[in-house]
């Protein structure tokens, strides 16, 4: 079995909801985070599938609770965390009804932790958004490396309309992607943007005709899996860690460290030999 080189996170209708506080009705919060990102193909609430050749190395992960528009409840959250742990391990070798403020905090912390684990995966991740990605659904998409939207997509963080804030990483990941000022405008107003605007502001990488986002993401995943897997892994690490340090010299030091780890790998030697022999390299991830 090939080791995973990329994860497609596909969208459909996944609702991410924060648990309602004691002072806010359950019904109000049940409308907070509607249809958003779905994470690829199967029938159970959360399942994994490795694609067969010629797409070996690509993993599909799908959230699917169509009867409740893929609302994220505790069971789905646990399954999602378990799936992320399985992906990470492989890469390295009923509606929710909560009313108390303590449960609200616990649920928000679990969401943050789960999405952070998703973001920390060593392999590239692609969110595919068809339809609406609002609230927790968009926060899940923000934890992916790339976002591909169908032209019918709507994206937004509407939490301030209920006197709360995005609580699963939205206030931190959105400004890192689109800039501080634009993130403040989107979060303060709670407005939705369409796919074309999302691309314009850098929130999404591509806007394609409705229904074609999956194919575009799969095309990108196929391009990625043709590259050296160790190089892709180190590139992600260098970008993610480098952008978090305070100054350019420190960021360049991160890049240098990642680069040096690749100098004596079998894959690099294979790349040099393939170039000299004018053939396609065959990478093993070693």
N, C-alpha and C positions, 0 to 999 in steps of 0.2 A: 504494500500500500504506500503510495506516495505521501510524503509529509506535506502538510498544508502550506500553500504559498500565498493564498488570498482568501478573503471572506466576502461574499456577496450578501449584503444586508438589503433585502428587497422590500419595497413598500407596497402597501395596499391600504387596509384600514385597521390601524392599530391605535387604540386609544390609551394614552398615558395619563393617569389621573393621580393627583395627590389626594390623600385622605382628607375629608372635611374636618375643619376645626369645630369645636363645640358651639361657637357663635355663628356658624354658617351652616345652612341646611344641607343635608346629604344630597337632595335633588339638585341644588345649585351646583355642587361640586361634580355631580355626575354628568353635567353638561360642559364641564371645564375643558377637558382634553378630548376632543373628538377625533375621528379617523386620522390615523397617521401612518408611521412606517411599519411595514410588514417585513418580516425577514425570511425569505425564500421557502420553498416548496415542500410541503407535506400536510397531512391531515390532522395530526395531534397539535395541541396548543403550542408546543415548542419542540422542534425536532431538527436534527442535523442530517445532512446528506453530502457525501463526497461525490462530486461529479465524475463520471467515467471518462475515459479517453474520447476525444482529444483534449478534454478539459481537466485532466488529472491535476491535482494540486489546488483546485478551487472547491471551497466548501460552501454549501447553501444552508442557511439557517432561517427558518420561517416561524413567525408567530401567527397563529390562525385560530381565532375565536369569532367567526363571522356572526354568530347569533347575538353577540354583544359588541359588534364592531371592533373586535380585538382590544377591548379594554384590558389594561394591565392590572390584574388582581394579584393577591399574594401568591397564589399557586403558579401563575405564569411567571412572576418575578423569580420565584425559586427555581423554576425550570430554566429560565433564561440564564440565571447565575450558574446553574449546573452545566448548561451547554457551553458557556464561556469558559468555565474551568476545564471542560473536556478539550476545547479547541486549544487553549493555552498549553495543556499538558501534551497534546499531540505535537504542537509546534515546538516545544522545548524537548523532547526525547522521542363558578358561581359568582358573580360580581362582588367586588370588594365593598364591604359596608362597615366602616370604622367611624367612631364618633368622638372618642376622647382625644384631648390635645396630646397626650403622651403617645397614643397610637399614630397620630399625625406625624409627630417627630420621628418615630421609629420607622415609619414607612418612607418618609423623605430621605432619611439616612440610608435606608436599604437601596432606594433608587440611586442615590449618589454613588454608593459603593459599587453597585452593579454596573452602572454606566462607566465608572472609572475603570473597572476591570475590563470592560469592553474596549475602552480607549487604549488600554495598556497592552492589548494583544500584540504580539510580535509581528504578525502578518498584516498586510494591507486590508482595509475594510471599505466596502462601498455600499452606501445607503441608496436605495432606489425608491423614489417617492412618486406614487401615482395617487392623486386625490389629496386629502388634507393631512398635513403633519403639524399638529398644534400641541402646544404645551409639552407634556412629557414625551410625546411622539417625536417632536422636533428635537428635544434634548437628547433622545437616543440617537437621532440622525447626526447631531453635532458631535457625538462621540466617535463617529466614523471618520475615516481619512478623506473620503470623497463622497459627494452627493450628486446623484443623477435624478433630474425631475422630468416627469411627463408634463406637457404644456398645461394640463389641467390641475397641476399641483397648487396648493395653498399652504403657506408656511407662516407660523406665528407663535408668539408666546403671550397668551392673553391673561396671564395670572393677575396682573394689577387691576383688572376689572373686577376681581373678587377680593381686592384688598390684601393680596399676598404677592409673593414674587416667585419666579421660577426657582424651584428648589432641588432640581436634579442636575445642576451644572450649567444651566442656561445663562446665568449672569456672568459666568466665567469663560465658557467656551465661545459664546457668540461674539463678544468683543475681540477675542483672539483671532476670530475668523474674518469679521467684517469691519473691525475697528471700534474704538470705544464710543465715539459720537453716534455712529449709525446704530450700534447696539442699544445705546440709551434711548434713542428715538423709538426703536421697535418695541423695547420692553416698557418704556413709560407709557406709550400710547396703546400697546397691546394690539396694534393693527396687524392684519394679514398682508403678506405680499405674494404676488404670483410667481410662477417659475421664471419668467423672463427677468423680472426685477431681482429675483434671487441670484441669477447668474450675473447680472450687472453689478451687484454689490459684493460678489465673491462668496455668497452663502451656498450656492450650488455651482458645480463644475459645468454641467450641461443642461440644456432644456431641449427635449426632443418631442416629437408628436406623441400624444396620449397613447399609452399602451406599448410604447417602444423603449421605455426606460430600462427595462430588464435586459433587452438585447444590447443596448448601448453599454450597460454595465458589464455584461458578459464579454463583449468585445474588448473592453479595457482590461478586464481580468485576464483574458487570454494573452494580451500584450505583456502584462506583468509577469505571468507565469513562464514566459519565454526568456526572461532575464535571470541573472544569477540570484538564487534565493537568498544567499548570504548578503549579497550586495543590496538587495531590496530591504532586508531586515536592518542592516546598518544605516541605510539611507533614512529609513523611518526613525530610527533612534537618534541619528544626528540632527534631523529636522526638529523632532519633538523636544529633545533635551536642549538643543542649541537655542531654540526660541524662548526658552524659559530662563536662561541666564541673563545677567544684567548688562553685559558689555560684549562688544565684538571680539576682543581677544579671548575671552572665556568661551564664547561660542565657537571660535575657530579651533580652540583646544579640544572641544567636544568632537568636532569634525575630524581633527587629526587622530584622535584616539580611535574613532570608528574606522577610519581609513587604514590605520596600521594593523587592525585586527584582520584585515582582508588580504594583506600582502602575501602571506604564505599558505593560502588555502588551495586545495585541489581545484576548486572552481576557477580561481584566477589563472592557474597554470593551464587548465583546459581552455579558457578563453584565449590565452595567448597562442596556444597550439592551433586552435580552430581558425584564428585570424591568419596565421602564417600559412595554413593549409587551405584557406578559402572555403571553409565548410561551416556548418551550423554547430555551435558548441552544445555539448550534452552535459548539463549540470547535475550534480548529485547532492548539493547542499553541504559539502564537506570542504 
